[in-house]
Structures are given as C-alpha cells and as structure tokens.
C-alpha cells in the first residue's frame, strides 16, 4: 500500500467501522468482547443509520485490496448553543479514528482525519470540533490544530 486513497464511507461499510471501533475502544483499555459481543450488532445498525445522514455524519476510510477497510475516522454534527467564543449553533465531534495494527504508521489515520476535517470545514457550519484522544493519537490531533480544553471531561452513567 503506497498511494493513500481515502473515500467517504457508505452504508455497507458499517461493519468495518464497528471493527475499527472495537480496535479503538480496546486501545482505550476496555474489554470489547468477541465478534458476537452484543454491542457490535447495535453499533452496525447505528453506523448504517448515521451513514444515511450525510449532512450530519461522515466517515472516511482507506481500503487495502486484500484486507478491505483498514483505517477510518468518523464525525458528526450536533446542535450546540452559541457562546462568546463560538457564535455557531452546531459543533462537530470526531470519533472512531483507528487503523488496523498491520497498517499503522503509514499516515492512513492522518489522511482520514484530513478528509473529515475538510468535510467539517467545507460542508458543515460547525465552529468547534471536539474529540477524545488516546495517548497514541494525541500527537496527530495536535499536529492537525487541536488543543487541550481548559475543562476536563466528566461523565455520568445511568445505572
């Protein structure tokens, strides 16, 4: 694989996006279970639905002729109130940035991220794009212009 060809994901890429998501979540230290883990079928359905909403969701992938989809990045647009530093009414969120282990360190995730950021800039009205970074990905995101927020992410889980 020498020439990086990024393409926008289609609904039939949903399962590949779930596989990449499993790699990403595992890299964050979570147990993702096996191929039959219940979250996977729910995620395939979710990605297929999101891929059918091109105005608010985009995923970009790289294919290998033998292995299929080997890298990708996804993001969505969501409603957010304006504030003093961002007058827009929508924000972007990036997630699912992942590359199959045998294809890492070749610029594939970067190429997918650049395509996704181009989509945010050229085809949406977002003023701010946010993401959660792993230790492996943070340098890529910084190189693309992301910076740490002054505010930590907190999470509440309904029991």
Buried (B, 14 or more C-beta within 10 A) or exposed (E): BEEBEBBBBEEEBBBBBBBBBBBBBEBEEEEBEEEEBEBBEEBBEBBBEBBEEEEBBBBBBBBBEEEEBBBBBBBBBEEBEEEEEBEBEBBBBBBBBBBBEEBBEBBBBBBBBBBBBEBBEEEBEBBBBBBEBBEBBBEBBEEBEBEEEEEEEEEEEEE
